[in-house]
Every structure is written in C-alpha cells, then in structure tokens.
Amino acid sequence: MTITIAGGGSWGTALAHLMACAGHKPRLWLRDAALAESCNSRHENTRYLPGFPLHEALVATTDPSALSASILILAIPCQHLRDWLLRYQSYFHKEAIFCNAAKGIEIQSLKLCSEIVNDSLKTVSPRYAVLSGPSFAKEVLQGLPTAVVLAAQDVALGRQLRDLFSTAVFRFYSSSDVIGVELGGALKNVMAIAAGVCDGLGLGHNSRAALITRGLAEIRRFGAACGAQAATFMGLSGLGDLTLTCTGDLSRNRQVGLRLGRGEKLPEIVQSLGAVAEGVATTKAAHNLAQKLGVDAPLTEAVYEILYGQKRAETVLRDLMARRLRDEDD
C-alpha cells in the first residue's frame, strides 16, 4: 500500500517520518518546491522543524499525482480542509483510505473533519479514520515514546491502520468513536489557550489543575450533546491530549495563551508564531456550537471573550470565579 501525507507542516512532517520508521516509503506532499527540495537533499524540514533529521526513506514532492495513494494521511489545517479536498479530489484513488490528523471545528459549518470529508467527497464514499492524542511533533522526531488513538467507525479498518502504523516507540490504540476523538482533539486546544492565560497571569498550579479538570468536564458536555461516548474523553484524545497541551511548552495554543496573559495582542502573537494555532479558530467555532446545542461552556466563552470580545483576561477571570456555586457533576 502506498502512503502519502498531505501537508508539510510540523505534524505532517513528523507523521511522514514516523511512517518511514515503520518500514514504509512515504511521500510527503507539500506546495513549496524549495521546502520539498530541502527535505529531500538535507533530510530536514528547515521551515517547521529545523535541526531535526528526517528518515532517509521519506520523499517530499509537490506533484499532485502523489495524492493518488491508497492511504492518504491528511495533515491539512481544519479551516482549509474543505477547499483543499475539493481542489485536489480528482487525484484521489477511488478506494483510498483517508486518515485525518488535523484537529478543529470548521467555523462556517460548525462541522468536524469527518463531516467535512464526507461532505466534500460524496462521490468517493471515503473510508475514513482519524488519529489524535498527546503527541508533539518534535518529540516524535526524537524517537521518544508516544501513544495516540486511531478511530474509525469501521472497526476492522481502525485495527488494520493501528497495526500498519505502530512502531517500537509510537503506539496506536484503536477506537470506534470518531466523534469523541475529534471533539477531544479540537476542544483541548481551546483549553490550552485558557491554561496558558492562567500561567501568563501567574495564577499558580492550583488554578491550572482546576482549569484542566473543569475543561475536561466541559469537553464531556460537548461530547454528550454530539453523541460521543463519555469514556473516550478519559482516554488519549481526551484527558491525555488535554493534559499535554495545557502543560507542555511545545504547545502553540498554550503559547498563545501565555502571551495573551502577559499582555500581548492576538494579531501580533499569531503573526509571530510561524505556524497555525488551531485553537484560535476553534474557539470561535466552539463558542457558536455551544450556543447552537445549548451546551454550558463557561471556559470556551471566557477564551472567546479574550480572543474576540477584546476583554481583559483579569476581567474574564473575575467573572468566571463569580459564577453561581453548583454541584461538581452539574
């Protein structure tokens, strides 16, 4: 089976490297010819992962014919996924397996990536899976032990990909809860921004622990409203990814929150990042989704007010702490 990874950012590059480590000969598809040349000649993604050597079996290309692979791993940012699929769908293999690695909720439609793929490729009837979990790209390239979850409604497909992708240091678990895995992966980025704000304000370890715990409760409420399995959010794509992104300094979303808490403005932060922080767009989508579904989402609302309502973080914090008292399971 041929494997192509679409998207030459840090995560797409790390996944292509991982596929090579698993014994495959992956192709990394990207749009920048100079970056592709760097990956092939220097075995390094000099833009997104400078200083991290790539497996020599990895081949980068800008040729869209590479998108006809039997397994296509999608590392395209969520907000651009629909347009990308429609643009390149003529190249896709008619029986391709689409394994999504992006995280987010589309702002315009309030849909998850699985729904975007199904909407965009109705004539293909794609076989779909999603991988998510606590995994920084740089640590993957360092060969540090990592575990993620791979979800597919087709249980046999999920297990097939799990076995195909796993290595001695990168372990895949399988799941059938596509909605839960995608929601966990998307919403943890919102909570990571909130955690970063707390740390940027110097609020201490107590506040961060409370935020992670209440953030998980909020994510589970979203899951219940969308038909996800509650147990999924106690797993790698829920608690695992939430913990990592709220505490790890390699998290771009946490970095956004840290800098907001220290008084920087969002446009300046986004411009200087050099990479996508999906939580910024996901916050707007999650805010609108909570209103649509009637989900109680005070942390999402708080981050939304900081990002888009131009409220000071200190004011939002005061409002959060002044909410009515309630039972923990309420």
Order of alpha helices (4+ residues) and beta strands (2+ residues): beta-alpha-beta-alpha-beta-beta-alpha-beta-alpha-beta-alpha-beta-alpha-beta-alpha-alpha-alpha-alpha-alpha-alpha-alpha-alpha
